[in-house]
């Protein structure tokens, strides 16, 4: 089953704010002294996000990423980079779970520091874009898990 996107649907999904976020992604690059790095890839479209981070006392203390994704994945990564410093695993898991519910089940968008993600709400109609949007969360949680595993070893 292929999704057809009307011109109006495209305008809604790729709105000005999404394009602004996608065009201004902070913290791009490789964090040379990262505690952990992880990548997530969309099998659907080939988008890829690689995250590098440092953790201090259970919180993200430094972060960088490499983003090769559509504008929706770029916008999601842009929001992540703007708000990830100081975040805990629980913060990011909560944002991921809320995003999944928003995209897949028509749930409410994230609140608080993650509220910018509401801009991605129009993408709920385009299931083939969901994975690209969620990549940044998956890669970040993977990297946090690596740090936690070395701390408990």
Secondary structure, DSSP 8 states (H G I E B T S, - for coil): ------HHHHHHHT-HHHHHHHH--SSBS--TT-SEEEEEE-TTT--EEEEEEEEETTEEEEEEEEEES-HHHHHHHHHHHHH-TT--HHHHHHHHHHHHHHHHH------GGGGGGGGGGGGGG-GGGHHHHHHHHHHHHHHHHHHHHHHH-
